[in-house]
Amino acid sequence: MTGRTALVATAELISWWAGLSLFWLVLIGAVDTLERVVGASAAAVGALAARVGRQAVSHR
């Protein structure tokens, strides 16, 4: 992995994570500390799954 591809992968993961985290916060409403941790963790797993899924489809 070159420096450019690592930067692109990191930017993609961060953008997916930010979008999914925002979606989680909109759906939850009142946010407690535990809900923030769970939401951030779930968004991180979702971002990783989205990146892997996109790579699988684009390498066909």
C-alpha positions in Angstrom: 0.0 0.0 0.0 1.5 3.3 -1.0 1.2 6.5 0.9 -1.5 7.8 -1.4 -3.7 4.7 -1.2 -3.3 4.7 2.6 -4.4 8.4 2.7 -7.4 7.6 0.4 -8.4 4.6 2.5 -8.2 6.7 5.7 -10.2 9.5 4.3 -12.9 7.0 3.1 -13.1 5.4 6.5 -13.3 8.7 8.3 -16.1 10.0 6.0 -18.1 6.7 6.3 -17.6 6.9 10.1 -18.7 10.5 10.3 -21.8 9.9 8.2 -22.8 6.8 10.1 -22.2 8.5 13.5 -24.3 11.5 12.5 -27.1 9.1 11.3 -26.9 7.3 14.7 -27.2 10.6 16.6 -30.2 11.7 14.5 -32.0 8.5 15.2 -31.2 8.3 19.0 -32.2 11.8 20.0 -31.1 12.4 23.6 -27.5 11.2 23.8 -25.9 9.7 26.9 -22.1 9.0 27.2 -22.6 5.3 26.8 -24.8 5.8 23.7 -22.0 7.9 22.2 -19.5 5.1 22.7 -21.8 2.5 21.3 -22.7 4.7 18.4 -19.1 5.5 17.6 -18.2 1.8 17.8 -21.1 0.7 15.6 -20.2 3.4 13.1 -16.6 2.3 13.0 -17.7 -1.3 12.3 -20.1 -0.1 9.6 -17.4 2.1 8.0 -15.0 -0.8 7.8 -17.7 -3.0 6.3 -18.6 -0.4 3.8 -14.9 0.0 2.7 -14.4 -3.7 2.4 -17.7 -4.1 0.5 -16.8 -1.3 -1.9 -13.4 -2.8 -2.5 -14.9 -6.3 -3.2 -17.3 -4.8 -5.8 -14.7 -2.6 -7.5 -12.1 -5.4 -7.9 -14.4 -7.5 -10.1 
